[in-house]
Amino acid sequence: MTTILVIEDETHVRDILSELLTTEKFDVLTADNGRLGYQLAQRQRPDLILCDIMMPELDGYGVLAQLKENPITDEIPFIFLSAKADRLDFRVGMDLGADDYLTKPFTRDELLTAVRMRLKKQAVLAQRHHEQLLRTQSYYQQQLEQAQEHLNQVLSQDQLTGLLNQLRLRQEFEGFLGQLHPLEASSLVPFVCVGVERLREINAELGYSHGDHCLQVVAQRLQEFFAQESPLMARLNGNEFVLVLPPVSSRYQAQEQVEALFHHLSQPIPLNQGTIVLPVSLGIAFYPRDAQHLDPLLHHSQQAREKAQSSGGIAVEVYSGALRGDRGDHLALEQDLRRALETPNSELLLVYQPQVHLDSGEIYGVEALIRWHHPQRGSIPPNRFIPIAEESNLIIRLGEWVLETACHQAQLWEAQGLPPLRVAVNVSGRQFEDPQFYQRLVQILRRFNRKPGALELELTETSLVRDPDTSVRILNQLKALGVSIAIDDFGTGFSSLSYLQRFPFDILKIDRCFVAGIQHHRKNAIITEAVIEMAHKIGLRAIAEGIETPEERTCLQQLGCDQGQGYFFHRPLPALELSQLLRSR
């Protein structure tokens, strides 16, 4: 039933209006002043309001003004009832938003006509609003469906190449196996890992757009080669693709097909500057011979690909049980490293590479470098055991031992009367992200009575950009403590220039890849000069790593580089030999 609110302070007028409207089958609410009328409108939200103008406490204009300010009541049709027939009064009411204006006395028909016209107009507006709402809902539903479709595409498709991503590969793999014909169940399903080499060099030398173009070309060639078949194709990560091929009767059949694929992928790729040939390596594992689930098949095919990559000249490698030995050796080294950390001084040691002023050759500091002498295997290079420490989380204990040992050695050198040296220590990403890192560092400095300014922490860009906000906070704590911060391997990361402004570094270390033969590589010299100039302008010292010839030193001096280290000056030395070197100077 339609509800009408009558706000009228004259009782007999209010009663007449109530009786008239009730007779016409309206539900009537009444209020004898403007304040009560407004409160009743808020609670009941009537379909229409009839309101006198001249009333105690709150007049009709005030009632309408408050109704229009309230989003709950601002659209209720409103008709003024008044004995005031002045045009100005009429104009004021309409300006406030009244829908009609009836002058007392009015007839029954005038009132009912005005009421019905207002209600009819409101019904039309409500219908239009409903239709607009439906259209809006339909539009947003369509937008939502498109967004959902796009999201599904993003979640299931590699955006660069258009191939499946690893998430979708997992979903499709089980279905692929389920569609195998019963006669194919005993066949071998080749699982092929394709690795694209030299991608990092292309990104560094030509830019990421060229690297992306090369990956897109590889994806297109994969699709071209298997145009008549329906294999699963996915991009795993930056430079790896995986294929699940139709069943074959023997491993030799698959190997022959994959070798043909290798030659197809090895064709030169056209670039703006000419062409480039990307080396590729391929590894094959077989379902169900080698494994029956996706993860081990992925792992086995990657092992085979890595074997092909490291074998030299062998493009395609088939997984065999013998490759498990490599992983077994990895686990054995992890256990040995864990044991070595129980008594680190028996197998682990630090060597120290002097850092010098390029102009004078004076030693001002050293970089502490870890070495591992295994009792059975002999010397194990850092690039072999550091990744194992990273994967197993032993890197935090290992890094803490390095910090303790380097600070203790600096304390011993000072006690021997040697000139003070700044000691640089590498900090891994995991160690830097450890919540206890700052506290442990402070404890180590106090234990060995080291001034923070005599310690330099070297961090790579990739260890900082995973969570830049947290990295900035920790770096500012370290800076407040007084420790120097160096960005290591500069130029080999993803966005070094943008982060130089944000991270509070003191030192920029120029990577060996720019230093090697710099006197013969004009592009490297231009890049290095720009990096040095930029470092100086933002208040950083520039240190060149891996200087091995007098020509490299001279060129870097001419480019304005401050300091350097490398075999041209000194190889990394055990602590005793470094002591002797410093005394001799």
Protein Blocks (a to p, Z undefined) as FASTA:
>chain_A
ZZdddddfblklmmmmmmmmmmnopacdddfbfklmmmmmmmnopabdcddfbdghiafk
lmmmmmmmpmklmmgccddddfblcfklmmmmmmnopabdcdddddfklmmmmmmmmmmm
mmmmmmmmmmmmmmmmmmmmmmmmmmmmmmmmmmmpcfklopacfklmmmmmmmmmmmpc
fklmmmccdddddddehklmmmmmnopklmmmmmmmmmmmmmmmmmmbccddddfblmlc
cddddddfbfklmmmmmmmmmmmmmpccddfklcadddddddddddfkloccfklmmmmm
mmmmmmmmmngopabdcddfklmmmmmmmmmmmmmmmmmmmmmmlmgccdddddddfklo
pafbdcdddddddfklopadfklmmmmmmmnopmmmmmmmmmmmmmmmmmmmmmnopacd
dddddddfklmmpmklmmmmmmmmmmnopafklpccdddfklmmmmmmlmmmmmmmmmmn
opacddehihiammlmmmmmmpccfbdcddfklmnoplmmmklmmmmmmmmmmmmmnopa
cddehiabfklmmmmmmnopabdcdjkloccddfklmmmmmmmZZ
